Amino acid sequence: MTTKLQQKYEAVMLASAIGDTLGMPVESMKKEQIQKYTGGITEPIDAVLVKDEHGQLIKKDEFGPLKYWTRDLKKGEYTDDTYSAKAIAEALLEKGTNLEYITQRQVDIFNALKQPDGHIKGAWGGSTRIAFENINSGISPLEAGAENGIGTGPPMKMAPVGLYMHANLYHSSLPKLARNIGLTTHKDERAIAAGIVQADLVYRLLDDNISRDQFIDYAINSAKTNELPFDQTFIPEKGNITSKLEWIKENKNVSDDKAHEFLRSGSLVLEAYPFTIFMFQKYFDKPFKGLLKTINFGGDCDTTGAMFGALAGARHGYFFPEKWLEVLQDAKELKELGQEIYEIDKWRRECVDR
Ligand SMILES: [Mg+2]
């Protein structure tokens, strides 16, 4: 029989991919553009392509640019978030916390997705592309990360680290592994810290039925403990993850629009990550509604969707329509990865019981 905890492990992998594929069609669009061209995302669809009367893609409209990073993707297909998370989960199962292997597994899939015209299927983020090409040219994983990598690369893919550490009861090892995985692509402390916090929150939500206030406090404490001070003199984007999470505590009940006005949901980790946490705590007991609302704010919405989905899967298990698994790319494999990581825990428990 599948236990509730096993379902949560599976749901972390699946819901993260579902959030990714829900946001995929409209990645980088503004809220108004999503409404105009789709009427609002309510289920998986093909990438949205806006064409003029000659069949040419429209490059901008009255709300701003239209970028089509995911233009070659179809309904249920996922992007870099899930390619990376899946590779990390597979690496952890195959060789444990070996950083070189965890990195190489991601680089292998990145290389395999390169198309003849030079573009890389899956809309890979800029810092990750730089870092993985660095690794291709022989630079070691801990040196490879992009210098000003302040994107969402680390938190978007870190959920399997939370699962793996939970299964092994290695909470004290979680920050170091999550930090090192983050560093392999991003050298900005905020991006790294968000990755650690995301893995930590997945771990925490699997275990306990914590209250909404406890969740916010836990997120802040995790950021305070793990986010290192850094010199902001040369960095255009000010602030840190800790201060954004503290803002959420003070403003936890403000309207979604108000929170979005302040936090925003672009691809900077200082925007997309805190906004995801705001929405997750706001819709703490209504995860499906919260996930769709988060995605429909646009911006880096495949990633806000993936990060929200991972947290919601850890707290609620299967909270999404299971018929979506019929269209989700690699649904069977993702579910099995969750299950196999859970089995580590089961094996340990059985040994202890003996
Ligand atoms: Mg993506």
Residues whose N, C-alpha, C, O or C-beta is under 5 A from the ligand:
A	BS01	MG	T79 D80 D81 G122 A123 D302
